[in-house]
Amino acid sequence: MLKHPPFLVWHRVDPNVLSHMCQEHVGMMHLSPQDDLFLPGAMCGKAYYVMGGNVDYIQEPSTSAVAGRTVQKIPMGAWISAAALWCEWIHVGQAVAHATAKFHVGRCRVHDISIRYARSFQQRLCARNT
């Protein structure tokens, strides 16, 4: 997960905040073959990190700004719907597993992590002044 820039920055600045965030807001998810991770038009409050498996991202002209149907293989180590970490997001495509797939699922907004970091920073400052 440290490949995603915000997580890498938080890890470098304060590994404890990142560790706490992961314990509270990151889980695991497994899909069986032909299971949908999400469908077009669905609200998204999660970001997905592909840990393994075979996942396709499919876009259709009726739900996305593509001229024709597109299918992309999602590689292991890729993020899907990472924008959900910092904004309200609606899926415009479909993600489907073609073999058993495993994901880390993040359910926390960047804003929430920033607030937690600010509180941690303030506590450290106050502790030094006493």
KOLGU-4560 file (N, C-alpha, C; in nm, 3 decimals, padded with zeros to 5 digits):
<recs>
<n_xx: 00.081 n_yy: -00.120 n_zz: 00.000 ca_xx: 00.000 ca_yy: 00.000 ca_zz: 00.000 c_xx: 00.085 c_yy: 00.126 c_zz: 00.000 mol: A seq: 1 type: MET>
<n_xx: 00.210 n_yy: 00.112 n_zz: 00.040 ca_xx: 00.297 ca_yy: 00.230 ca_zz: 00.046 c_xx: 00.334 c_yy: 00.283 c_zz: -00.092 mol: A seq: 2 type: LEU>
<n_xx: 00.290 n_yy: 00.217 n_zz: -00.198 ca_xx: 00.316 ca_yy: 00.267 ca_zz: -00.333 c_xx: 00.227 c_yy: 00.386 c_zz: -00.366 mol: A seq: 3 type: LYS>
<n_xx: 00.116 n_yy: 00.402 n_zz: -00.293 ca_xx: 00.026 ca_yy: 00.515 ca_zz: -00.317 c_xx: 00.083 c_yy: 00.637 c_zz: -00.246 mol: A seq: 4 type: HIS>
<n_xx: 00.103 n_yy: 00.750 n_zz: -00.316 ca_xx: 00.173 ca_yy: 00.865 ca_zz: -00.258 c_xx: 00.124 c_yy: 00.911 c_zz: -00.120 mol: A seq: 5 type: PRO>
<n_xx: -00.007 n_yy: 00.927 n_zz: -00.094 ca_xx: -00.045 ca_yy: 00.972 ca_zz: 00.041 c_xx: -00.001 c_yy: 00.876 c_zz: 00.150 mol: A seq: 6 type: PRO>
<n_xx: -00.013 n_yy: 00.746 n_zz: 00.127 ca_xx: 00.028 ca_yy: 00.649 ca_zz: 00.229 c_xx: 00.178 c_yy: 00.655 c_zz: 00.253 mol: A seq: 7 type: PHE>
<n_xx: 00.254 n_yy: 00.673 n_zz: 00.149 ca_xx: 00.400 ca_yy: 00.683 ca_zz: 00.161 c_xx: 00.438 c_yy: 00.807 c_zz: 00.242 mol: A seq: 8 type: LEU>
<n_xx: 00.373 n_yy: 00.919 n_zz: 00.214 ca_xx: 00.401 ca_yy: 01.043 ca_zz: 00.289 c_xx: 00.366 c_yy: 01.025 c_zz: 00.436 mol: A seq: 9 type: VAL>
<n_xx: 00.247 n_yy: 00.970 n_zz: 00.464 ca_xx: 00.207 ca_yy: 00.952 ca_zz: 00.605 c_xx: 00.302 c_yy: 00.857 c_zz: 00.676 mol: A seq: 10 type: TRP>
<n_xx: 00.348 n_yy: 00.755 n_zz: 00.606 ca_xx: 00.442 ca_yy: 00.661 ca_zz: 00.667 c_xx: 00.573 c_yy: 00.731 c_zz: 00.702 mol: A seq: 11 type: HIS>
<n_xx: 00.620 n_yy: 00.817 n_zz: 00.613 ca_xx: 00.746 ca_yy: 00.889 ca_zz: 00.638 c_xx: 00.731 c_yy: 00.992 c_zz: 00.750 mol: A seq: 12 type: ARG>
<n_xx: 00.615 n_yy: 01.058 n_zz: 00.756 ca_xx: 00.594 ca_yy: 01.162 ca_zz: 00.855 c_xx: 00.564 c_yy: 01.103 c_zz: 00.992 mol: A seq: 13 type: VAL>
<n_xx: 00.474 n_yy: 01.005 n_zz: 00.998 ca_xx: 00.436 ca_yy: 00.947 ca_zz: 01.126 c_xx: 00.384 c_yy: 00.806 c_zz: 01.105 mol: A seq: 14 type: ASP>
<n_xx: 00.471 n_yy: 00.706 n_zz: 01.114 ca_xx: 00.430 ca_yy: 00.568 ca_zz: 01.091 c_xx: 00.318 c_yy: 00.523 c_zz: 01.187 mol: A seq: 15 type: PRO>
<n_xx: 00.313 n_yy: 00.580 n_zz: 01.308 ca_xx: 00.210 ca_yy: 00.541 ca_zz: 01.404 c_xx: 00.070 c_yy: 00.579 c_zz: 01.356 mol: A seq: 16 type: ASN>
<n_xx: 00.056 n_yy: 00.696 n_zz: 01.296 ca_xx: -00.074 ca_yy: 00.739 ca_zz: 01.244 c_xx: -00.118 c_yy: 00.646 c_zz: 01.132 mol: A seq: 17 type: VAL>
<n_xx: -00.026 n_yy: 00.614 n_zz: 01.042 ca_xx: -00.060 ca_yy: 00.525 ca_zz: 00.931 c_xx: -00.095 c_yy: 00.386 c_zz: 00.984 mol: A seq: 18 type: LEU>
<n_xx: -00.020 n_yy: 00.337 n_zz: 01.080 ca_xx: -00.048 ca_yy: 00.206 ca_zz: 01.137 c_xx: -00.187 c_yy: 00.203 c_zz: 01.201 mol: A seq: 19 type: SER>
<n_xx: -00.218 n_yy: 00.307 n_zz: 01.277 ca_xx: -00.350 ca_yy: 00.316 ca_zz: 01.341 c_xx: -00.462 c_yy: 00.323 c_zz: 01.237 mol: A seq: 20 type: HIS>
<n_xx: -00.440 n_yy: 00.401 n_zz: 01.132 ca_xx: -00.540 ca_yy: 00.413 ca_zz: 01.026 c_xx: -00.564 c_yy: 00.277 c_zz: 00.959 mol: A seq: 21 type: MET>
<n_xx: -00.457 n_yy: 00.205 n_zz: 00.933 ca_xx: -00.472 ca_yy: 00.074 ca_zz: 00.868 c_xx: -00.546 c_yy: -00.024 c_zz: 00.958 mol: A seq: 22 type: CYS>
<n_xx: -00.517 n_yy: -00.021 n_zz: 01.088 ca_xx: -00.586 ca_yy: -00.110 ca_zz: 01.180 c_xx: -00.736 c_yy: -00.081 c_zz: 01.185 mol: A seq: 23 type: GLN>
<n_xx: -00.773 n_yy: 00.046 n_zz: 01.177 ca_xx: -00.913 ca_yy: 00.085 ca_zz: 01.188 c_xx: -00.989 c_yy: 00.083 c_zz: 01.056 mol: A seq: 24 type: GLU>
<n_xx: -00.922 n_yy: 00.115 n_zz: 00.945 ca_xx: -00.994 ca_yy: 00.143 ca_zz: 00.821 c_xx: -00.955 c_yy: 00.060 c_zz: 00.700 mol: A seq: 25 type: HIS>
<n_xx: -00.864 n_yy: -00.035 n_zz: 00.717 ca_xx: -00.826 ca_yy: -00.118 ca_zz: 00.603 c_xx: -00.859 c_yy: -00.263 c_zz: 00.635 mol: A seq: 26 type: VAL>
<n_xx: -00.926 n_yy: -00.326 n_zz: 00.542 ca_xx: -00.963 ca_yy: -00.466 ca_zz: 00.558 c_xx: -00.925 c_yy: -00.545 c_zz: 00.436 mol: A seq: 27 type: GLY>
<n_xx: -00.959 n_yy: -00.672 n_zz: 00.439 ca_xx: -00.933 ca_yy: -00.761 ca_zz: 00.326 c_xx: -01.065 c_yy: -00.799 c_zz: 00.261 mol: A seq: 28 type: MET>
<n_xx: -01.059 n_yy: -00.827 n_zz: 00.132 ca_xx: -01.177 ca_yy: -00.870 ca_zz: 00.058 c_xx: -01.132 c_yy: -00.975 c_zz: -00.043 mol: A seq: 29 type: MET>
<n_xx: -01.212 n_yy: -01.079 n_zz: -00.057 ca_xx: -01.185 ca_yy: -01.184 ca_zz: -00.155 c_xx: -01.304 c_yy: -01.194 c_zz: -00.249 mol: A seq: 30 type: HIS>
<n_xx: -01.276 n_yy: -01.212 n_zz: -00.377 ca_xx: -01.381 ca_yy: -01.235 ca_zz: -00.476 c_xx: -01.359 c_yy: -01.370 c_zz: -00.542 mol: A seq: 31 type: LEU>
<n_xx: -01.469 n_yy: -01.436 n_zz: -00.571 ca_xx: -01.465 ca_yy: -01.560 ca_zz: -00.647 c_xx: -01.475 c_yy: -01.527 c_zz: -00.796 mol: A seq: 32 type: SER>
<n_xx: -01.440 n_yy: -01.621 n_zz: -00.883 ca_xx: -01.452 ca_yy: -01.595 ca_zz: -01.027 c_xx: -01.593 c_yy: -01.550 c_zz: -01.064 mol: A seq: 33 type: PRO>
<n_xx: -01.602 n_yy: -01.448 n_zz: -01.147 ca_xx: -01.725 ca_yy: -01.386 ca_zz: -01.199 c_xx: -01.795 c_yy: -01.296 c_zz: -01.097 mol: A seq: 34 type: GLN>
<n_xx: -01.738 n_yy: -01.275 n_zz: -00.978 ca_xx: -01.793 ca_yy: -01.179 ca_zz: -00.882 c_xx: -01.759 c_yy: -01.038 c_zz: -00.928 mol: A seq: 35 type: ASP>
<n_xx: -01.854 n_yy: -00.946 n_zz: -00.908 ca_xx: -01.830 ca_yy: -00.804 ca_zz: -00.936 c_xx: -01.774 c_yy: -00.737 c_zz: -00.812 mol: A seq: 36 type: ASP>
<n_xx: -01.671 n_yy: -00.657 n_zz: -00.830 ca_xx: -01.620 ca_yy: -00.572 ca_zz: -00.723 c_xx: -01.711 c_yy: -00.451 c_zz: -00.709 mol: A seq: 37 type: LEU>
<n_xx: -01.751 n_yy: -00.395 n_zz: -00.824 ca_xx: -01.847 ca_yy: -00.285 ca_zz: -00.829 c_xx: -01.907 c_yy: -00.277 c_zz: -00.968 mol: A seq: 38 type: PHE>
<n_xx: -02.018 n_yy: -00.201 n_zz: -00.978 ca_xx: -02.089 ca_yy: -00.182 ca_zz: -01.104 c_xx: -02.099 c_yy: -00.033 c_zz: -01.136 mol: A seq: 39 type: LEU>
<n_xx: -02.118 n_yy: 00.004 n_zz: -01.262 ca_xx: -02.132 ca_yy: 00.145 ca_zz: -01.299 c_xx: -02.251 c_yy: 00.209 c_zz: -01.227 mol: A seq: 40 type: PRO>
<n_xx: -02.231 n_yy: 00.333 n_zz: -01.187 ca_xx: -02.337 ca_yy: 00.410 ca_zz: -01.122 c_xx: -02.342 c_yy: 00.396 c_zz: -00.972 mol: A seq: 41 type: GLY>
<n_xx: -02.267 n_yy: 00.302 n_zz: -00.916 ca_xx: -02.267 ca_yy: 00.282 ca_zz: -00.771 c_xx: -02.179 c_yy: 00.387 c_zz: -00.703 mol: A seq: 42 type: ALA>
<n_xx: -02.228 n_yy: 00.439 n_zz: -00.590 ca_xx: -02.146 ca_yy: 00.528 ca_zz: -00.508 c_xx: -02.030 c_yy: 00.448 c_zz: -00.450 mol: A seq: 43 type: MET>
<n_xx: -01.919 n_yy: 00.514 n_zz: -00.436 ca_xx: -01.800 ca_yy: 00.445 ca_zz: -00.388 c_xx: -01.744 c_yy: 00.518 c_zz: -00.266 mol: A seq: 44 type: CYS>
<n_xx: -01.727 n_yy: 00.447 n_zz: -00.159 ca_xx: -01.664 ca_yy: 00.503 ca_zz: -00.041 c_xx: -01.538 c_yy: 00.426 c_zz: -00.006 mol: A seq: 45 type: GLY>
<n_xx: -01.487 n_yy: 00.349 n_zz: -00.101 ca_xx: -01.372 ca_yy: 00.263 ca_zz: -00.074 c_xx: -01.271 c_yy: 00.269 c_zz: -00.188 mol: A seq: 46 type: LYS>
<n_xx: -01.145 n_yy: 00.250 n_zz: -00.152 ca_xx: -01.039 ca_yy: 00.232 ca_zz: -00.251 c_xx: -00.991 c_yy: 00.088 c_zz: -00.238 mol: A seq: 47 type: ALA>
<n_xx: -00.954 n_yy: 00.028 n_zz: -00.350 ca_xx: -00.915 ca_yy: -00.112 ca_zz: -00.352 c_xx: -00.771 c_yy: -00.125 c_zz: -00.401 mol: A seq: 48 type: TYR>
<n_xx: -00.693 n_yy: -00.204 n_zz: -00.330 ca_xx: -00.555 ca_yy: -00.234 ca_zz: -00.369 c_xx: -00.550 c_yy: -00.382 c_zz: -00.406 mol: A seq: 49 type: TYR>
<n_xx: -00.513 n_yy: -00.412 n_zz: -00.530 ca_xx: -00.515 ca_yy: -00.549 ca_zz: -00.578 c_xx: -00.395 c_yy: -00.626 c_zz: -00.522 mol: A seq: 50 type: VAL>
<n_xx: -00.425 n_yy: -00.727 n_zz: -00.441 ca_xx: -00.321 ca_yy: -00.810 ca_zz: -00.380 c_xx: -00.292 c_yy: -00.935 c_zz: -00.463 mol: A seq: 51 type: MET>
<n_xx: -00.388 n_yy: -00.977 n_zz: -00.544 ca_xx: -00.368 ca_yy: -01.095 ca_zz: -00.627 c_xx: -00.494 c_yy: -01.129 c_zz: -00.702 mol: A seq: 52 type: GLY>
<n_xx: -00.480 n_yy: -01.212 n_zz: -00.803 ca_xx: -00.595 ca_yy: -01.257 ca_zz: -00.880 c_xx: -00.600 c_yy: -01.195 c_zz: -01.018 mol: A seq: 53 type: GLY>
<n_xx: -00.710 n_yy: -01.218 n_zz: -01.085 ca_xx: -00.730 ca_yy: -01.173 ca_zz: -01.222 c_xx: -00.855 c_yy: -01.086 c_zz: -01.226 mol: A seq: 54 type: ASN>
<n_xx: -00.836 n_yy: -00.955 n_zz: -01.242 ca_xx: -00.947 ca_yy: -00.860 ca_zz: -01.238 c_xx: -00.948 c_yy: -00.777 c_zz: -01.367 mol: A seq: 55 type: VAL>
<n_xx: -01.067 n_yy: -00.762 n_zz: -01.425 ca_xx: -01.085 ca_yy: -00.676 ca_zz: -01.542 c_xx: -01.167 c_yy: -00.554 c_zz: -01.503 mol: A seq: 56 type: ASP>
<n_xx: -01.133 n_yy: -00.441 n_zz: -01.565 ca_xx: -01.212 ca_yy: -00.318 ca_zz: -01.552 c_xx: -01.277 c_yy: -00.294 c_zz: -01.688 mol: A seq: 57 type: TYR>
<n_xx: -01.410 n_yy: -00.290 n_zz: -01.689 ca_xx: -01.486 ca_yy: -00.282 ca_zz: -01.814 c_xx: -01.563 c_yy: -00.150 c_zz: -01.817 mol: A seq: 58 type: ILE>
<n_xx: -01.551 n_yy: -00.078 n_zz: -01.929 ca_xx: -01.627 ca_yy: 00.045 ca_zz: -01.948 c_xx: -01.711 c_yy: 00.032 c_zz: -02.074 mol: A seq: 59 type: GLN>
<n_xx: -01.833 n_yy: 00.086 n_zz: -02.065 ca_xx: -01.927 ca_yy: 00.087 ca_zz: -02.178 c_xx: -01.960 c_yy: 00.232 c_zz: -02.212 mol: A seq: 60 type: GLU>
<n_xx: -01.990 n_yy: 00.262 n_zz: -02.340 ca_xx: -02.025 ca_yy: 00.399 ca_zz: -02.378 c_xx: -02.148 c_yy: 00.454 c_zz: -02.304 mol: A seq: 61 type: PRO>
<n_xx: -02.237 n_yy: 00.368 n_zz: -02.260 ca_xx: -02.358 ca_yy: 00.414 ca_zz: -02.191 c_xx: -02.330 c_yy: 00.468 c_zz: -02.051 mol: A seq: 62 type: SER>
<n_xx: -02.214 n_yy: 00.433 n_zz: -01.991 ca_xx: -02.185 ca_yy: 00.478 ca_zz: -01.854 c_xx: -02.053 c_yy: 00.550 c_zz: -01.841 mol: A seq: 63 type: THR>
<n_xx: -01.977 n_yy: 00.560 n_zz: -01.949 ca_xx: -01.844 ca_yy: 00.617 ca_zz: -01.942 c_xx: -01.812 c_yy: 00.691 c_zz: -02.072 mol: A seq: 64 type: SER>
<n_xx: -01.711 n_yy: 00.775 n_zz: -02.068 ca_xx: -01.674 ca_yy: 00.854 ca_zz: -02.186 c_xx: -01.577 c_yy: 00.774 c_zz: -02.274 mol: A seq: 65 type: ALA>
<n_xx: -01.625 n_yy: 00.661 n_zz: -02.324 ca_xx: -01.548 ca_yy: 00.580 ca_zz: -02.417 c_xx: -01.629 c_yy: 00.561 c_zz: -02.545 mol: A seq: 66 type: VAL>
<n_xx: -01.560 n_yy: 00.547 n_zz: -02.658 ca_xx: -01.629 ca_yy: 00.532 ca_zz: -02.786 c_xx: -01.688 c_yy: 00.392 c_zz: -02.803 mol: A seq: 67 type: ALA>
<n_xx: -01.624 n_yy: 00.293 n_zz: -02.745 ca_xx: -01.670 ca_yy: 00.155 ca_zz: -02.752 c_xx: -01.634 c_yy: 00.083 c_zz: -02.625 mol: A seq: 68 type: GLY>
<n_xx: -01.680 n_yy: -00.037 n_zz: -02.613 ca_xx: -01.652 ca_yy: -00.118 ca_zz: -02.494 c_xx: -01.500 c_yy: -00.134 c_zz: -02.478 mol: A seq: 69 type: ARG>
<n_xx: -01.450 n_yy: -00.109 n_zz: -02.358 ca_xx: -01.308 ca_yy: -00.128 ca_zz: -02.329 c_xx: -01.293 c_yy: -00.224 c_zz: -02.212 mol: A seq: 70 type: THR>
<n_xx: -01.192 n_yy: -00.306 n_zz: -02.218 ca_xx: -01.160 ca_yy: -00.400 ca_zz: -02.110 c_xx: -01.012 c_yy: -00.387 c_zz: -02.079 mol: A seq: 71 type: VAL>
<n_xx: -00.982 n_yy: -00.358 n_zz: -01.953 ca_xx: -00.843 ca_yy: -00.345 ca_zz: -01.909 c_xx: -00.816 c_yy: -00.448 c_zz: -01.801 mol: A seq: 72 type: GLN>
<n_xx: -00.705 n_yy: -00.517 n_zz: -01.811 ca_xx: -00.659 ca_yy: -00.606 ca_zz: -01.704 c_xx: -00.599 c_yy: -00.519 c_zz: -01.594 mol: A seq: 73 type: LYS>
<n_xx: -00.639 n_yy: -00.543 n_zz: -01.472 ca_xx: -00.586 ca_yy: -00.468 ca_zz: -01.358 c_xx: -00.472 c_yy: -00.549 c_zz: -01.297 mol: A seq: 74 type: ILE>
<n_xx: -00.351 n_yy: -00.496 n_zz: -01.298 ca_xx: -00.237 ca_yy: -00.574 ca_zz: -01.247 c_xx: -00.232 c_yy: -00.579 c_zz: -01.094 mol: A seq: 75 type: PRO>
<n_xx: -00.167 n_yy: -00.681 n_zz: -01.044 ca_xx: -00.143 ca_yy: -00.689 ca_zz: -00.901 c_xx: -00.062 c_yy: -00.567 c_zz: -00.858 mol: A seq: 76 type: MET>
<n_xx: -00.096 n_yy: -00.509 n_zz: -00.744 ca_xx: -00.028 ca_yy: -00.391 ca_zz: -00.696 c_xx: -00.090 c_yy: -00.261 c_zz: -00.741 mol: A seq: 77 type: GLY>
<n_xx: -00.197 n_yy: -00.269 n_zz: -00.820 ca_xx: -00.265 ca_yy: -00.148 ca_zz: -00.868 c_xx: -00.374 c_yy: -00.104 c_zz: -00.770 mol: A seq: 78 type: ALA>
<n_xx: -00.402 n_yy: 00.024 n_zz: -00.773 ca_xx: -00.514 ca_yy: 00.081 ca_zz: -00.697 c_xx: -00.634 c_yy: 00.094 c_zz: -00.789 mol: A seq: 79 type: TRP>
<n_xx: -00.752 n_yy: 00.066 n_zz: -00.737 ca_xx: -00.877 ca_yy: 00.087 ca_zz: -00.809 c_xx: -00.961 c_yy: 00.182 c_zz: -00.724 mol: A seq: 80 type: ILE>
<n_xx: -01.015 n_yy: 00.285 n_zz: -00.784 ca_xx: -01.102 ca_yy: 00.383 ca_zz: -00.717 c_xx: -01.030 c_yy: 00.458 c_zz: -00.607 mol: A seq: 81 type: SER>
<n_xx: -00.902 n_yy: 00.485 n_zz: -00.626 ca_xx: -00.825 ca_yy: 00.557 ca_zz: -00.524 c_xx: -00.882 c_yy: 00.696 c_zz: -00.498 mol: A seq: 82 type: ALA>
<n_xx: -00.950 n_yy: 00.755 n_zz: -00.596 ca_xx: -01.010 ca_yy: 00.888 ca_zz: -00.576 c_xx: -01.109 c_yy: 00.889 c_zz: -00.461 mol: A seq: 83 type: ALA>
<n_xx: -01.165 n_yy: 00.773 n_zz: -00.427 ca_xx: -01.260 ca_yy: 00.766 ca_zz: -00.315 c_xx: -01.194 c_yy: 00.800 c_zz: -00.182 mol: A seq: 84 type: ALA>
<n_xx: -01.060 n_yy: 00.801 n_zz: -00.178 ca_xx: -00.990 ca_yy: 00.840 ca_zz: -00.055 c_xx: -00.999 c_yy: 00.989 c_zz: -00.028 mol: A seq: 85 type: LEU>
<n_xx: -01.024 n_yy: 01.070 n_zz: -00.132 ca_xx: -01.026 ca_yy: 01.215 ca_zz: -00.109 c_xx: -01.149 c_yy: 01.285 c_zz: -00.166 mol: A seq: 86 type: TRP>
<n_xx: -01.241 n_yy: 01.214 n_zz: -00.229 ca_xx: -01.360 ca_yy: 01.282 ca_zz: -00.279 c_xx: -01.477 c_yy: 01.183 c_zz: -00.290 mol: A seq: 87 type: CYS>
<n_xx: -01.596 n_yy: 01.237 n_zz: -00.314 ca_xx: -01.711 ca_yy: 01.152 ca_zz: -00.341 c_xx: -01.692 c_yy: 01.095 c_zz: -00.480 mol: A seq: 88 type: GLU>
<n_xx: -01.713 n_yy: 00.966 n_zz: -00.495 ca_xx: -01.682 ca_yy: 00.899 ca_zz: -00.620 c_xx: -01.798 c_yy: 00.812 c_zz: -00.664 mol: A seq: 89 type: TRP>
<n_xx: -01.825 n_yy: 00.812 n_zz: -00.792 ca_xx: -01.926 ca_yy: 00.724 ca_zz: -00.851 c_xx: -01.856 c_yy: 00.642 c_zz: -00.959 mol: A seq: 90 type: ILE>
<n_xx: -01.873 n_yy: 00.512 n_zz: -00.953 ca_xx: -01.810 ca_yy: 00.425 ca_zz: -01.052 c_xx: -01.871 c_yy: 00.447 c_zz: -01.190 mol: A seq: 91 type: HIS>
<n_xx: -01.787 n_yy: 00.451 n_zz: -01.293 ca_xx: -01.833 ca_yy: 00.462 ca_zz: -01.432 c_xx: -01.808 c_yy: 00.333 c_zz: -01.509 mol: A seq: 92 type: VAL>
<n_xx: -01.748 n_yy: 00.236 n_zz: -01.443 ca_xx: -01.721 ca_yy: 00.108 ca_zz: -01.506 c_xx: -01.750 c_yy: -00.005 c_zz: -01.410 mol: A seq: 93 type: GLY>
<n_xx: -01.717 n_yy: -00.124 n_zz: -01.453 ca_xx: -01.740 ca_yy: -00.246 ca_zz: -01.376 c_xx: -01.606 c_yy: -00.315 c_zz: -01.354 mol: A seq: 94 type: GLN>
<n_xx: -01.584 n_yy: -00.362 n_zz: -01.233 ca_xx: -01.466 ca_yy: -00.444 ca_zz: -01.205 c_xx: -01.515 c_yy: -00.584 c_zz: -01.172 mol: A seq: 95 type: ALA>
<n_xx: -01.461 n_yy: -00.682 n_zz: -01.244 ca_xx: -01.506 ca_yy: -00.820 ca_zz: -01.227 c_xx: -01.385 c_yy: -00.913 c_zz: -01.216 mol: A seq: 96 type: VAL>
<n_xx: -01.395 n_yy: -01.011 n_zz: -01.127 ca_xx: -01.288 ca_yy: -01.109 ca_zz: -01.109 c_xx: -01.307 c_yy: -01.224 c_zz: -01.208 mol: A seq: 97 type: ALA>
<n_xx: -01.197 n_yy: -01.267 n_zz: -01.268 ca_xx: -01.203 ca_yy: -01.383 ca_zz: -01.358 c_xx: -01.132 c_yy: -01.502 c_zz: -01.297 mol: A seq: 98 type: HIS>
<n_xx: -01.076 n_yy: -01.481 n_zz: -01.181 ca_xx: -01.018 ca_yy: -01.587 ca_zz: -01.098 c_xx: -01.030 c_yy: -01.534 c_zz: -00.955 mol: A seq: 99 type: ALA>
<n_xx: -01.006 n_yy: -01.616 n_zz: -00.858 ca_xx: -01.011 ca_yy: -01.568 ca_zz: -00.720 c_xx: -00.920 c_yy: -01.446 c_zz: -00.707 mol: A seq: 100 type: THR>
<n_xx: -00.974 n_yy: -01.340 n_zz: -00.647 ca_xx: -00.897 ca_yy: -01.216 ca_zz: -00.634 c_xx: -00.897 c_yy: -01.171 c_zz: -00.488 mol: A seq: 101 type: ALA>
<n_xx: -00.790 n_yy: -01.105 n_zz: -00.449 ca_xx: -00.775 ca_yy: -01.059 ca_zz: -00.310 c_xx: -00.738 c_yy: -00.910 c_zz: -00.312 mol: A seq: 102 type: LYS>
<n_xx: -00.802 n_yy: -00.834 n_zz: -00.223 ca_xx: -00.783 ca_yy: -00.690 ca_zz: -00.217 c_xx: -00.763 c_yy: -00.643 c_zz: -00.074 mol: A seq: 103 type: PHE>
<n_xx: -00.685 n_yy: -00.535 n_zz: -00.058 ca_xx: -00.693 ca_yy: -00.452 ca_zz: 00.062 c_xx: -00.801 c_yy: -00.349 c_zz: 00.030 mol: A seq: 104 type: HIS>
<n_xx: -00.887 n_yy: -00.320 n_zz: 00.126 ca_xx: -00.995 ca_yy: -00.224 ca_zz: 00.104 c_xx: -00.978 c_yy: -00.111 c_zz: 00.205 mol: A seq: 105 type: VAL>
<n_xx: -00.961 n_yy: 00.013 n_zz: 00.154 ca_xx: -00.948 ca_yy: 00.131 ca_zz: 00.239 c_xx: -01.079 c_yy: 00.205 c_zz: 00.247 mol: A seq: 106 type: GLY>
<n_xx: -01.122 n_yy: 00.234 n_zz: 00.369 ca_xx: -01.250 ca_yy: 00.302 ca_zz: 00.390 c_xx: -01.232 c_yy: 00.432 c_zz: 00.467 mol: A seq: 107 type: ARG>
<n_xx: -01.126 n_yy: 00.502 n_zz: 00.442 ca_xx: -01.097 ca_yy: 00.624 ca_zz: 00.516 c_xx: -01.061 c_yy: 00.734 c_zz: 00.419 mol: A seq: 108 type: CYS>
<n_xx: -01.106 n_yy: 00.855 n_zz: 00.450 ca_xx: -01.074 ca_yy: 00.970 ca_zz: 00.365 c_xx: -00.943 c_yy: 01.034 c_zz: 00.407 mol: A seq: 109 type: ARG>
<n_xx: -00.873 n_yy: 01.091 n_zz: 00.312 ca_xx: -00.748 ca_yy: 01.161 ca_zz: 00.339 c_xx: -00.768 c_yy: 01.266 c_zz: 00.448 mol: A seq: 110 type: VAL>
<n_xx: -00.882 n_yy: 01.335 n_zz: 00.444 ca_xx: -00.913 ca_yy: 01.438 ca_zz: 00.544 c_xx: -00.909 c_yy: 01.379 c_zz: 00.685 mol: A seq: 111 type: HIS>
<n_xx: -00.968 n_yy: 01.260 n_zz: 00.703 ca_xx: -00.970 ca_yy: 01.197 ca_zz: 00.835 c_xx: -00.830 c_yy: 01.164 c_zz: 00.884 mol: A seq: 112 type: ASP>
<n_xx: -00.746 n_yy: 01.116 n_zz: 00.794 ca_xx: -00.609 ca_yy: 01.083 ca_zz: 00.831 c_xx: -00.531 c_yy: 01.209 c_zz: 00.865 mol: A seq: 113 type: ILE>
<n_xx: -00.554 n_yy: 01.315 n_zz: 00.789 ca_xx: -00.486 ca_yy: 01.443 ca_zz: 00.816 c_xx: -00.524 c_yy: 01.496 c_zz: 00.953 mol: A seq: 114 type: SER>
<n_xx: -00.650 n_yy: 01.485 n_zz: 00.989 ca_xx: -00.694 ca_yy: 01.530 ca_zz: 01.122 c_xx: -00.626 c_yy: 01.446 c_zz: 01.230 mol: A seq: 115 type: ILE>
<n_xx: -00.620 n_yy: 01.314 n_zz: 01.211 ca_xx: -00.556 ca_yy: 01.227 ca_zz: 01.310 c_xx: -00.408 c_yy: 01.264 c_zz: 01.322 mol: A seq: 116 type: ARG>
<n_xx: -00.342 n_yy: 01.291 n_zz: 01.208 ca_xx: -00.201 ca_yy: 01.329 ca_zz: 01.214 c_xx: -00.185 c_yy: 01.461 c_zz: 01.290 mol: A seq: 117 type: TYR>
<n_xx: -00.271 n_yy: 01.559 n_zz: 01.262 ca_xx: -00.262 ca_yy: 01.689 ca_zz: 01.329 c_xx: -00.277 c_yy: 01.673 c_zz: 01.481 mol: A seq: 118 type: ALA>
<n_xx: -00.369 n_yy: 01.589 n_zz: 01.522 ca_xx: -00.387 ca_yy: 01.566 ca_zz: 01.667 c_xx: -00.264 c_yy: 01.500 c_zz: 01.727 mol: A seq: 119 type: ARG>
<n_xx: -00.209 n_yy: 01.402 n_zz: 01.656 ca_xx: -00.089 ca_yy: 01.334 ca_zz: 01.703 c_xx: 00.028 c_yy: 01.432 c_zz: 01.714 mol: A seq: 120 type: SER>
<n_xx: 00.042 n_yy: 01.517 n_zz: 01.614 ca_xx: 00.149 ca_yy: 01.617 ca_zz: 01.614 c_xx: 00.133 c_yy: 01.713 c_zz: 01.732 mol: A seq: 121 type: PHE>
<n_xx: 00.011 n_yy: 01.759 n_zz: 01.754 ca_xx: -00.016 ca_yy: 01.850 ca_zz: 01.866 c_xx: 00.017 c_yy: 01.783 c_zz: 02.000 mol: A seq: 122 type: GLN>
<n_xx: -00.020 n_yy: 01.657 n_zz: 02.016 ca_xx: 00.008 ca_yy: 01.586 ca_zz: 02.140 c_xx: 00.159 c_yy: 01.573 c_zz: 02.163 mol: A seq: 123 type: GLN>
<n_xx: 00.233 n_yy: 01.548 n_zz: 02.056 ca_xx: 00.378 ca_yy: 01.539 ca_zz: 02.071 c_xx: 00.438 c_yy: 01.673 c_zz: 02.110 mol: A seq: 124 type: ARG>
<n_xx: 00.388 n_yy: 01.782 n_zz: 02.050 ca_xx: 00.437 ca_yy: 01.915 ca_zz: 02.087 c_xx: 00.407 c_yy: 01.947 c_zz: 02.233 mol: A seq: 125 type: LEU>
<n_xx: 00.286 n_yy: 01.918 n_zz: 02.274 ca_xx: 00.245 ca_yy: 01.946 ca_zz: 02.413 c_xx: 00.328 c_yy: 01.863 c_zz: 02.512 mol: A seq: 126 type: CYS>
<n_xx: 00.357 n_yy: 01.739 n_zz: 02.476 ca_xx: 00.436 ca_yy: 01.651 ca_zz: 02.563 c_xx: 00.578 c_yy: 01.704 c_zz: 02.580 mol: A seq: 127 type: ALA>
<n_xx: 00.632 n_yy: 01.767 n_zz: 02.478 ca_xx: 00.768 ca_yy: 01.823 ca_zz: 02.486 c_xx: 00.773 c_yy: 01.948 c_zz: 02.573 mol: A seq: 128 type: ARG>
<n_xx: 00.661 n_yy: 02.018 n_zz: 02.583 ca_xx: 00.655 ca_yy: 02.144 ca_zz: 02.659 c_xx: 00.623 c_yy: 02.120 c_zz: 02.806 mol: A seq: 129 type: ASN>
<n_xx: 00.598 n_yy: 01.996 n_zz: 02.846 ca_xx: 00.566 ca_yy: 01.973 ca_zz: 02.987 c_xx: 00.682 c_yy: 01.912 c_zz: 03.061 mol: A seq: 130 type: THR>
</recs>
